[in-house]
């Protein structure tokens, strides 16, 4: 019975660690996507930004 309990605790811990890594990975992906979006928007002219409803000062707040 003790081996079953130990295995269950280890499995629960491994699951939490896995979720932590998945959460970290998702955060890194979101950060990179926002970085790429800001970079692409920075390449647009002021007129092009205005066409999509943005001004240059709005670019830094893209998340």
PQR file with spaces between the fields and no chain letter, atoms N, CA, C, O and H, PARSE charges and radii, in Angstrom:
ATOM       1  N    UNK     1       0.820   -1.189    0.000 -0.4000 1.5000
ATOM       2  CA   UNK     1       0.000    0.000    0.000 -0.0000 2.0000
ATOM       3  C    UNK     1       0.868    1.258    0.000  0.5500 1.7000
ATOM       4  O    UNK     1       0.504    2.244   -0.641 -0.5500 1.4000
ATOM       5  N    UNK     2       1.989    1.252    0.691 -0.4000 1.5000
ATOM       6  CA   UNK     2       2.857    2.426    0.748 -0.0000 2.0000
ATOM       7  C    UNK     2       3.445    2.732   -0.627  0.5500 1.7000
ATOM       8  O    UNK     2       3.599    3.899   -0.989 -0.5500 1.4000
ATOM       9  H    UNK     2       2.285    0.452    1.212  0.4000 1.0000
ATOM      10  N    UNK     3       3.772    1.696   -1.391 -0.4000 1.5000
ATOM      11  CA   UNK     3       4.324    1.922   -2.730 -0.0000 2.0000
ATOM      12  C    UNK     3       3.294    2.612   -3.617  0.5500 1.7000
ATOM      13  O    UNK     3       3.653    3.466   -4.428 -0.5500 1.4000
ATOM      14  H    UNK     3       3.647    0.749   -1.097  0.4000 1.0000
ATOM      15  N    UNK     4       2.039    2.260   -3.477 -0.4000 1.5000
ATOM      16  CA   UNK     4       0.979    2.893   -4.269 -0.0000 2.0000
ATOM      17  C    UNK     4       0.864    4.365   -3.927  0.5500 1.7000
ATOM      18  O    UNK     4       0.732    5.202   -4.820 -0.5500 1.4000
ATOM      19  H    UNK     4       1.747    1.566   -2.818  0.4000 1.0000
ATOM      20  N    UNK     5       0.912    4.685   -2.662 -0.4000 1.5000
ATOM      21  CA   UNK     5       0.820    6.080   -2.238 -0.0000 2.0000
ATOM      22  C    UNK     5       2.021    6.876   -2.728  0.5500 1.7000
ATOM      23  O    UNK     5       1.858    8.011   -3.177 -0.5500 1.4000
ATOM      24  H    UNK     5       1.019    4.005   -1.937  0.4000 1.0000
ATOM      25  N    UNK     6       3.208    6.316   -2.656 -0.4000 1.5000
ATOM      26  CA   UNK     6       4.408    6.998   -3.109 -0.0000 2.0000
ATOM      27  C    UNK     6       4.334    7.264   -4.605  0.5500 1.7000
ATOM      28  O    UNK     6       4.671    8.355   -5.066 -0.5500 1.4000
ATOM      29  H    UNK     6       3.340    5.394   -2.292  0.4000 1.0000
ATOM      30  N    UNK     7       3.896    6.276   -5.352 -0.4000 1.5000
ATOM      31  CA   UNK     7       3.773    6.427   -6.795 -0.0000 2.0000
ATOM      32  C    UNK     7       2.763    7.519   -7.125  0.5500 1.7000
ATOM      33  O    UNK     7       2.985    8.327   -8.028 -0.5500 1.4000
ATOM      34  H    UNK     7       3.621    5.391   -4.977  0.4000 1.0000
ATOM      35  N    UNK     8       1.672    7.540   -6.402 -0.4000 1.5000
ATOM      36  CA   UNK     8       0.642    8.542   -6.661 -0.0000 2.0000
ATOM      37  C    UNK     8       1.150    9.953   -6.376  0.5500 1.7000
ATOM      38  O    UNK     8       0.845   10.889   -7.115 -0.5500 1.4000
ATOM      39  H    UNK     8       1.492    6.884   -5.669  0.4000 1.0000
ATOM      40  N    UNK     9       1.918   10.101   -5.314 -0.4000 1.5000
ATOM      41  CA   UNK     9       2.475   11.406   -4.976 -0.0000 2.0000
ATOM      42  C    UNK     9       3.484   11.828   -6.043  0.5500 1.7000
ATOM      43  O    UNK     9       3.482   12.983   -6.468 -0.5500 1.4000
ATOM      44  H    UNK     9       2.166    9.341   -4.714  0.4000 1.0000
ATOM      45  N    UNK    10       4.339   10.911   -6.478 -0.4000 1.5000
ATOM      46  CA   UNK    10       5.316   11.229   -7.511 -0.0000 2.0000
ATOM      47  C    UNK    10       4.631   11.600   -8.824  0.5500 1.7000
ATOM      48  O    UNK    10       5.077   12.511   -9.522 -0.5500 1.4000
ATOM      49  H    UNK    10       4.341    9.972   -6.133  0.4000 1.0000
ATOM      50  N    UNK    11       3.549   10.897   -9.162 -0.4000 1.5000
ATOM      51  CA   UNK    11       2.815   11.194  -10.384 -0.0000 2.0000
ATOM      52  C    UNK    11       2.187   12.575  -10.307  0.5500 1.7000
ATOM      53  O    UNK    11       2.214   13.322  -11.285 -0.5500 1.4000
ATOM      54  H    UNK    11       3.187   10.157   -8.595  0.4000 1.0000
ATOM      55  N    UNK    12       1.623   12.922   -9.163 -0.4000 1.5000
ATOM      56  CA   UNK    12       1.012   14.238   -8.997 -0.0000 2.0000
ATOM      57  C    UNK    12       2.066   15.330   -9.112  0.5500 1.7000
ATOM      58  O    UNK    12       1.830   16.366   -9.734 -0.5500 1.4000
ATOM      59  H    UNK    12       1.601   12.316   -8.368  0.4000 1.0000
ATOM      60  N    UNK    13       3.224   15.098   -8.515 -0.4000 1.5000
ATOM      61  CA   UNK    13       4.320   16.068   -8.602 -0.0000 2.0000
ATOM      62  C    UNK    13       4.785   16.217  -10.047  0.5500 1.7000
ATOM      63  O    UNK    13       4.997   17.335  -10.517 -0.5500 1.4000
ATOM      64  H    UNK    13       3.416   14.256   -8.010  0.4000 1.0000
ATOM      65  N    UNK    14       4.943   15.109  -10.750 -0.4000 1.5000
ATOM      66  CA   UNK    14       5.376   15.156  -12.156 -0.0000 2.0000
ATOM      67  C    UNK    14       4.349   15.896  -13.000  0.5500 1.7000
ATOM      68  O    UNK    14       4.713   16.625  -13.922 -0.5500 1.4000
ATOM      69  H    UNK    14       4.770   14.201  -10.369  0.4000 1.0000
ATOM      70  N    UNK    15       3.084   15.717  -12.696 -0.4000 1.5000
ATOM      71  CA   UNK    15       2.034   16.425  -13.423 -0.0000 2.0000
ATOM      72  C    UNK    15       2.115   17.927  -13.207  0.5500 1.7000
ATOM      73  O    UNK    15       1.946   18.703  -14.147 -0.5500 1.4000
ATOM      74  H    UNK    15       2.788   15.125  -11.946  0.4000 1.0000
ATOM      75  N    UNK    16       2.374   18.338  -11.972 -0.4000 1.5000
ATOM      76  CA   UNK    16       2.504   19.777  -11.680 -0.0000 2.0000
ATOM      77  C    UNK    16       3.734   20.365  -12.355  0.5500 1.7000
ATOM      78  O    UNK    16       3.695   21.485  -12.864 -0.5500 1.4000
ATOM      79  H    UNK    16       2.511   17.708  -11.208  0.4000 1.0000
ATOM      80  N    UNK    17       4.820   19.608  -12.357 -0.4000 1.5000
ATOM      81  CA   UNK    17       6.043   20.079  -13.018 -0.0000 2.0000
ATOM      82  C    UNK    17       5.787   20.208  -14.519  0.5500 1.7000
ATOM      83  O    UNK    17       6.201   21.187  -15.140 -0.5500 1.4000
ATOM      84  H    UNK    17       4.851   18.698  -11.943  0.4000 1.0000
ATOM      85  N    UNK    18       5.114   19.233  -15.091 -0.4000 1.5000
ATOM      86  CA   UNK    18       4.784   19.277  -16.514 -0.0000 2.0000
ATOM      87  C    UNK    18       3.916   20.470  -16.845  0.5500 1.7000
ATOM      88  O    UNK    18       4.131   21.133  -17.860 -0.5500 1.4000
ATOM      89  H    UNK    18       4.778   18.438  -14.586  0.4000 1.0000
ATOM      90  N    UNK    19       2.936   20.751  -16.001 -0.4000 1.5000
ATOM      91  CA   UNK    19       2.077   21.915  -16.222 -0.0000 2.0000
ATOM      92  C    UNK    19       2.859   23.206  -16.094  0.5500 1.7000
ATOM      93  O    UNK    19       2.594   24.165  -16.819 -0.5500 1.4000
ATOM      94  H    UNK    19       2.762   20.212  -15.176  0.4000 1.0000
ATOM      95  N    UNK    20       3.815   23.246  -15.186 -0.4000 1.5000
ATOM      96  CA   UNK    20       4.651   24.443  -15.036 -0.0000 2.0000
ATOM      97  C    UNK    20       5.471   24.696  -16.294  0.5500 1.7000
ATOM      98  O    UNK    20       5.567   25.831  -16.762 -0.5500 1.4000
ATOM      99  H    UNK    20       4.030   22.468  -14.596  0.4000 1.0000
ATOM     100  N    UNK    21       6.060   23.635  -16.837 -0.4000 1.5000
ATOM     101  CA   UNK    21       6.837   23.792  -18.067 -0.0000 2.0000
ATOM     102  C    UNK    21       5.944   24.182  -19.233  0.5500 1.7000
ATOM     103  O    UNK    21       6.331   25.003  -20.064 -0.5500 1.4000
ATOM     104  H    UNK    21       5.981   22.713  -16.456  0.4000 1.0000
ATOM     105  N    UNK    22       4.752   23.601  -19.300 -0.4000 1.5000
ATOM     106  CA   UNK    22       3.821   23.955  -20.372 -0.0000 2.0000
ATOM     107  C    UNK    22       3.405   25.418  -20.248  0.5500 1.7000
ATOM     108  O    UNK    22       3.291   26.121  -21.252 -0.5500 1.4000
ATOM     109  H    UNK    22       4.438   22.934  -18.625  0.4000 1.0000
ATOM     110  N    UNK    23       3.182   25.871  -19.032 -0.4000 1.5000
ATOM     111  CA   UNK    23       2.816   27.258  -18.798 -0.0000 2.0000
ATOM     112  C    UNK    23       3.961   28.193  -19.180  0.5500 1.7000
ATOM     113  O    UNK    23       3.736   29.226  -19.811 -0.5500 1.4000
ATOM     114  H    UNK    23       3.275   25.300  -18.216  0.4000 1.0000
ATOM     115  N    UNK    24       5.156   27.843  -18.809 -0.4000 1.5000
ATOM     116  CA   UNK    24       6.335   28.635  -19.162 -0.0000 2.0000
ATOM     117  C    UNK    24       6.512   28.680  -20.678  0.5500 1.7000
ATOM     118  O    UNK    24       6.788   29.740  -21.240 -0.5500 1.4000
ATOM     119  H    UNK    24       5.338   27.004  -18.297  0.4000 1.0000
ATOM     120  N    UNK    25       6.358   27.559  -21.327 -0.4000 1.5000
ATOM     121  CA   UNK    25       6.486   27.483  -22.777 -0.0000 2.0000
ATOM     122  C    UNK    25       5.442   28.361  -23.461  0.5500 1.7000
ATOM     123  O    UNK    25       5.757   29.060  -24.424 -0.5500 1.4000
ATOM     124  H    UNK    25       6.134   26.698  -20.871  0.4000 1.0000
ATOM     125  N    UNK    26       4.206   28.331  -22.972 -0.4000 1.5000
ATOM     126  CA   UNK    26       3.141   29.161  -23.536 -0.0000 2.0000
ATOM     127  C    UNK    26       3.448   30.644  -23.348  0.5500 1.7000
ATOM     128  O    UNK    26       3.182   31.450  -24.240 -0.5500 1.4000
ATOM     129  H    UNK    26       3.951   27.763  -22.189  0.4000 1.0000
ATOM     130  N    UNK    27       4.001   31.007  -22.204 -0.4000 1.5000
ATOM     131  CA   UNK    27       4.351   32.409  -21.951 -0.0000 2.0000
ATOM     132  C    UNK    27       5.454   32.881  -22.889  0.5500 1.7000
ATOM     133  O    UNK    27       5.409   34.006  -23.387 -0.5500 1.4000
ATOM     134  H    UNK    27       4.217   30.353  -21.479  0.4000 1.0000
ATOM     135  N    UNK    28       6.434   32.034  -23.129 -0.4000 1.5000
ATOM     136  CA   UNK    28       7.527   32.384  -24.046 -0.0000 2.0000
ATOM     137  C    UNK    28       6.983   32.535  -25.468  0.5500 1.7000
ATOM     138  O    UNK    28       7.374   33.455  -26.187 -0.5500 1.4000
ATOM     139  H    UNK    28       6.471   31.120  -22.724  0.4000 1.0000
ATOM     140  N    UNK    29       6.086   31.640  -25.873 -0.4000 1.5000
ATOM     141  CA   UNK    29       5.492   31.747  -27.206 -0.0000 2.0000
ATOM     142  C    UNK    29       4.688   33.037  -27.353  0.5500 1.7000
ATOM     143  O    UNK    29       4.772   33.703  -28.385 -0.5500 1.4000
ATOM     144  H    UNK    29       5.769   30.893  -25.288  0.4000 1.0000
ATOM     145  N    UNK    30       3.917   33.392  -26.340 -0.4000 1.5000
ATOM     146  CA   UNK    30       3.123   34.625  -26.382 -0.0000 2.0000
ATOM     147  C    UNK    30       4.027   35.849  -26.447  0.5500 1.7000
ATOM     148  O    UNK    30       3.759   36.780  -27.206 -0.5500 1.4000
ATOM     149  H    UNK    30       3.849   32.851  -25.502  0.4000 1.0000
ATOM     150  N    UNK    31       5.092   35.850  -25.657 -0.4000 1.5000
ATOM     151  CA   UNK    31       6.041   36.966  -25.672 -0.0000 2.0000
ATOM     152  C    UNK    31       6.673   37.116  -27.052  0.5500 1.7000
ATOM     153  O    UNK    31       6.793   38.229  -27.564 -0.5500 1.4000
ATOM     154  H    UNK    31       5.309   35.094  -25.041  0.4000 1.0000
ATOM     155  N    UNK    32       7.076   35.998  -27.655 -0.4000 1.5000
ATOM     156  CA   UNK    32       7.723   36.050  -28.957 -0.0000 2.0000
ATOM     157  C    UNK    32       6.746   36.535  -30.028  0.5500 1.7000
ATOM     158  O    UNK    32       7.132   37.312  -30.901 -0.5500 1.4000
ATOM     159  H    UNK    32       6.978   35.094  -27.240  0.4000 1.0000
ATOM     160  N    UNK    33       5.513   36.101  -29.977 -0.4000 1.5000
ATOM     161  CA   UNK    33       4.519   36.545  -30.947 -0.0000 2.0000
ATOM     162  C    UNK    33       4.280   38.052  -30.825  0.5500 1.7000
ATOM     163  O    UNK    33       4.183   38.745  -31.838 -0.5500 1.4000
ATOM     164  H    UNK    33       5.199   35.469  -29.268  0.4000 1.0000
ATOM     165  N    UNK    34       4.186   38.556  -29.609 -0.4000 1.5000
ATOM     166  CA   UNK    34       4.017   39.998  -29.404 -0.0000 2.0000
ATOM     167  C    UNK    34       5.235   40.761  -29.898  0.5500 1.7000
ATOM     168  O    UNK    34       5.094   41.836  -30.480 -0.5500 1.4000
ATOM     169  H    UNK    34       4.265   37.992  -28.786  0.4000 1.0000
ATOM     170  N    UNK    35       6.417   40.229  -29.677 -0.4000 1.5000
ATOM     171  CA   UNK    35       7.646   40.861  -30.148 -0.0000 2.0000
ATOM     172  C    UNK    35       7.664   40.941  -31.670  0.5500 1.7000
ATOM     173  O    UNK    35       8.027   41.970  -32.239 -0.5500 1.4000
ATOM     174  H    UNK    35       6.531   39.355  -29.203  0.4000 1.0000
ATOM     175  N    UNK    36       7.274   39.858  -32.320 -0.4000 1.5000
ATOM     176  CA   UNK    36       7.233   39.838  -33.788 -0.0000 2.0000
ATOM     177  C    UNK    36       6.179   40.805  -34.321  0.5500 1.7000
ATOM     178  O    UNK    36       6.401   41.466  -35.336 -0.5500 1.4000
ATOM     179  H    UNK    36       6.980   39.021  -31.858  0.4000 1.0000
ATOM     180  N    UNK    37       5.052   40.891  -33.653 -0.4000 1.5000
ATOM     181  CA   UNK    37       3.998   41.816  -34.070 -0.0000 2.0000
ATOM     182  C    UNK    37       4.472   43.257  -33.946  0.5500 1.7000
ATOM     183  O    UNK    37       4.291   44.058  -34.864 -0.5500 1.4000
ATOM     184  H    UNK    37       4.872   40.354  -32.828  0.4000 1.0000
ATOM     185  N    UNK    38       5.085   43.586  -32.800 -0.4000 1.5000
ATOM     186  CA   UNK    38       5.603   44.947  -32.621 -0.0000 2.0000
ATOM     187  C    UNK    38       6.658   45.277  -33.668  0.5500 1.7000
ATOM     188  O    UNK    38       6.704   46.400  -34.170 -0.5500 1.4000
ATOM     189  H    UNK    38       5.231   42.936  -32.055  0.4000 1.0000
ATOM     190  N    UNK    39       7.497   44.315  -33.996 -0.4000 1.5000
ATOM     191  CA   UNK    39       8.530   44.531  -35.001 -0.0000 2.0000
ATOM     192  C    UNK    39       7.902   44.797  -36.369  0.5500 1.7000
ATOM     193  O    UNK    39       8.326   45.708  -37.080 -0.5500 1.4000
ATOM     194  H    UNK    39       7.459   43.402  -33.588  0.4000 1.0000
ATOM     195  N    UNK    40       6.906   44.017  -36.734 -0.4000 1.5000
ATOM     196  CA   UNK    40       6.242   44.204  -38.026 -0.0000 2.0000
ATOM     197  C    UNK    40       5.527   45.553  -38.076  0.5500 1.7000
ATOM     198  O    UNK    40       5.579   46.244  -39.094 -0.5500 1.4000
ATOM     199  H    UNK    40       6.561   43.277  -36.157  0.4000 1.0000
ATOM     200  N    UNK    41       4.865   45.927  -36.994 -0.4000 1.5000
ATOM     201  CA   UNK    41       4.170   47.211  -36.958 -0.0000 2.0000
ATOM     202  C    UNK    41       5.153   48.374  -37.034  0.5500 1.7000
ATOM     203  O    UNK    41       4.843   49.412  -37.619 -0.5500 1.4000
ATOM     204  H    UNK    41       4.823   45.365  -36.167  0.4000 1.0000
ATOM     205  N    UNK    42       6.313   48.209  -36.455 -0.4000 1.5000
ATOM     206  CA   UNK    42       7.327   49.268  -36.492 -0.0000 2.0000
ATOM     207  C    UNK    42       7.814   49.538  -37.909  0.5500 1.7000
ATOM     208  O    UNK    42       8.290   50.635  -38.203 -0.5500 1.4000
ATOM     209  H    UNK    42       6.564   47.365  -35.980  0.4000 1.0000
ATOM     210  N    UNK    43       7.700   48.551  -38.783 -0.4000 1.5000
ATOM     211  CA   UNK    43       8.141   48.701  -40.170 -0.0000 2.0000
ATOM     212  C    UNK    43       7.133   49.471  -41.025  0.5500 1.7000
ATOM     213  O    UNK    43       7.471   49.926  -42.118 -0.5500 1.4000
ATOM     214  H    UNK    43       7.314   47.661  -38.544  0.4000 1.0000
ATOM     215  N    UNK    44       5.896   49.621  -40.534 -0.4000 1.5000
ATOM     216  CA   UNK    44       4.863   50.313  -41.300 -0.0000 2.0000
ATOM     217  C    UNK    44       5.051   51.825  -41.221  0.5500 1.7000
ATOM     218  O    UNK    44       5.628   52.349  -40.268 -0.5500 1.4000
ATOM     219  H    UNK    44       5.622   49.252  -39.646  0.4000 1.0000
ATOM     220  N    UNK    45       4.552   52.507  -42.239 -0.4000 1.5000
ATOM     221  CA   UNK    45       4.592   53.974  -42.231 -0.0000 2.0000
ATOM     222  C    UNK    45       3.471   54.492  -41.320  0.5500 1.7000
ATOM     223  O    UNK    45       2.558   53.753  -40.951 -0.5500 1.4000
ATOM     224  H    UNK    45       4.084   52.081  -43.013  0.4000 1.0000
ATOM     225  N    UNK    46       3.561   55.764  -40.973 -0.4000 1.5000
ATOM     226  CA   UNK    46       2.519   56.370  -40.144 -0.0000 2.0000
ATOM     227  C    UNK    46       1.154   56.272  -40.819  0.5500 1.7000
ATOM     228  O    UNK    46       0.148   56.052  -40.145 -0.5500 1.4000
ATOM     229  H    UNK    46       4.302   56.364  -41.273  0.4000 1.0000
ATOM     230  N    UNK    47       1.108   56.430  -42.133 -0.4000 1.5000
ATOM     231  CA   UNK    47      -0.146   56.349  -42.887 -0.0000 2.0000
ATOM     232  C    UNK    47      -0.722   54.931  -42.825  0.5500 1.7000
ATOM     233  O    UNK    47      -1.928   54.758  -42.649 -0.5500 1.4000
ATOM     234  H    UNK    47       1.925   56.609  -42.680  0.4000 1.0000
ATOM     235  N    UNK    48       0.124   53.935  -42.967 -0.4000 1.5000
ATOM     236  CA   UNK    48      -0.337   52.549  -42.895 -0.0000 2.0000
ATOM     237  C    UNK    48      -0.854   52.218  -41.495  0.5500 1.7000
ATOM     238  O    UNK    48      -1.858   51.520  -41.348 -0.5500 1.4000
ATOM     239  H    UNK    48       1.104   54.076  -43.111  0.4000 1.0000
ATOM     240  N    UNK    49      -0.169   52.718  -40.476 -0.4000 1.5000
ATOM     241  CA   UNK    49      -0.640   52.506  -39.107 -0.0000 2.0000
ATOM     242  C    UNK    49      -1.997   53.162  -38.896  0.5500 1.7000
ATOM     243  O    UNK    49      -2.880   52.581  -38.266 -0.5500 1.4000
ATOM     244  H    UNK    49       0.646   53.285  -40.596  0.4000 1.0000
ATOM     245  N    UNK    50      -2.161   54.353  -39.415 -0.4000 1.5000
ATOM     246  CA   UNK    50      -3.428   55.067  -39.287 -0.0000 2.0000
ATOM     247  C    UNK    50      -4.549   54.299  -39.985  0.5500 1.7000
ATOM     248  O    UNK    50      -5.684   54.297  -39.508 -0.5500 1.4000
ATOM     249  H    UNK    50      -1.444   54.825  -39.927  0.4000 1.0000
ATOM     250  N    UNK    51      -4.249   53.655  -41.097 -0.4000 1.5000
ATOM     251  CA   UNK    51      -5.242   52.853  -41.814 -0.0000 2.0000
ATOM     252  C    UNK    51      -5.781   51.702  -40.962  0.5500 1.7000
ATOM     253  O    UNK    51      -6.939   51.310  -41.107 -0.5500 1.4000
ATOM     254  H    UNK    51      -3.327   53.657  -41.485  0.4000 1.0000
ATOM     255  N    UNK    52      -4.958   51.172  -40.090 -0.4000 1.5000
ATOM     256  CA   UNK    52      -5.432   50.075  -39.236 -0.0000 2.0000
ATOM     257  C    UNK    52      -5.815   50.563  -37.843  0.5500 1.7000
ATOM     258  O    UNK    52      -6.039   49.758  -36.939 -0.5500 1.4000
ATOM     259  H    UNK    52      -4.018   51.491  -39.972  0.4000 1.0000
ATOM     260  N    UNK    53      -5.889   51.873  -37.673 -0.4000 1.5000
ATOM     261  CA   UNK    53      -6.387   52.439  -36.429 -0.0000 2.0000
ATOM     262  C    UNK    53      -5.362   52.569  -35.316  0.5500 1.7000
ATOM     263  O    UNK    53      -5.722   52.601  -34.139 -0.5500 1.4000
ATOM     264  H    UNK    53      -5.707   52.527  -38.408  0.4000 1.0000
ATOM     265  N    UNK    54      -4.105   52.643  -35.676 -0.4000 1.5000
ATOM     266  CA   UNK    54      -3.040   52.774  -34.682 -0.0000 2.0000
ATOM     267  C    UNK    54      -2.207   54.016  -34.966  0.5500 1.7000
ATOM     268  O    UNK    54      -2.184   54.526  -36.086 -0.5500 1.4000
ATOM     269  H    UNK    54      -3.813   52.617  -36.632  0.4000 1.0000
ATOM     270  N    UNK    55      -1.539   54.479  -33.951 -0.4000 1.5000
ATOM     271  CA   UNK    55      -0.503   55.498  -34.108 -0.0000 2.0000
ATOM     272  C    UNK    55       0.787   54.879  -33.585  0.5500 1.7000
ATOM     273  O    UNK    55       0.755   53.896  -32.845 -0.5500 1.4000
ATOM     274  H    UNK    55      -1.558   54.064  -33.041  0.4000 1.0000
ATOM     275  N    UNK    56       1.905   55.447  -33.966 -0.4000 1.5000
ATOM     276  CA   UNK    56       3.199   54.859  -33.612 -0.0000 2.0000
ATOM     277  C    UNK    56       3.343   54.635  -32.094  0.5500 1.7000
ATOM     278  O    UNK    56       3.963   53.663  -31.661 -0.5500 1.4000
ATOM     279  H    UNK    56       1.931   56.246  -34.567  0.4000 1.0000
ATOM     280  N    UNK    57       2.769   55.535  -31.303 -0.4000 1.5000
ATOM     281  CA   UNK    57       2.855   55.397  -29.852 -0.0000 2.0000
ATOM     282  C    UNK    57       2.108   54.203  -29.291  0.5500 1.7000
ATOM     283  O    UNK    57       2.358   53.794  -28.157 -0.5500 1.4000
ATOM     284  H    UNK    57       2.266   56.325  -31.655  0.4000 1.0000
ATOM     285  N    UNK    58       1.187   53.633  -30.073 -0.4000 1.5000
ATOM     286  CA   UNK    58       0.426   52.464  -29.612 -0.0000 2.0000
ATOM     287  C    UNK    58       1.214   51.163  -29.727  0.5500 1.7000
ATOM     288  O    UNK    58       0.864   50.174  -29.083 -0.5500 1.4000
ATOM     289  H    UNK    58       0.983   53.966  -30.994  0.4000 1.0000
ATOM     290  N    UNK    59       2.252   51.150  -30.522 -0.4000 1.5000
ATOM     291  CA   UNK    59       2.981   49.912  -30.811 -0.0000 2.0000
ATOM     292  C    UNK    59       3.560   49.296  -29.539  0.5500 1.7000
ATOM     293  O    UNK    59       3.494   48.079  -29.364 -0.5500 1.4000
ATOM     294  H    UNK    59       2.536   51.954  -31.044  0.4000 1.0000
ATOM     295  N    UNK    60       4.116   50.099  -28.663 -0.4000 1.5000
ATOM     296  CA   UNK    60       4.759   49.544  -27.463 -0.0000 2.0000
ATOM     297  C    UNK    60       3.772   48.856  -26.523  0.5500 1.7000
ATOM     298  O    UNK    60       4.187   48.049  -25.691 -0.5500 1.4000
ATOM     299  H    UNK    60       4.170   51.088  -28.805  0.4000 1.0000
ATOM     300  N    UNK    61       2.476   49.153  -26.635 -0.4000 1.5000
ATOM     301  CA   UNK    61       1.491   48.567  -25.722 -0.0000 2.0000
ATOM     302  C    UNK    61       0.890   47.267  -26.265  0.5500 1.7000
ATOM     303  O    UNK    61       0.029   46.669  -25.619 -0.5500 1.4000
ATOM     304  H    UNK    61       2.138   49.808  -27.312  0.4000 1.0000
ATOM     305  N    UNK    62       1.329   46.831  -27.427 -0.4000 1.5000
ATOM     306  CA   UNK    62       0.834   45.577  -28.004 -0.0000 2.0000
ATOM     307  C    UNK    62       1.325   44.427  -27.144  0.5500 1.7000
ATOM     308  O    UNK    62       2.519   44.306  -26.871 -0.5500 1.4000
ATOM     309  H    UNK    62       2.028   47.316  -27.952  0.4000 1.0000
ATOM     310  N    UNK    63       0.394   43.582  -26.719 -0.4000 1.5000
ATOM     311  CA   UNK    63       0.746   42.424  -25.882 -0.0000 2.0000
ATOM     312  C    UNK    63       0.284   41.148  -26.513  0.5500 1.7000
ATOM     313  O    UNK    63       0.492   40.071  -25.953 -0.5500 1.4000
ATOM     314  H    UNK    63      -0.577   43.680  -26.941  0.4000 1.0000
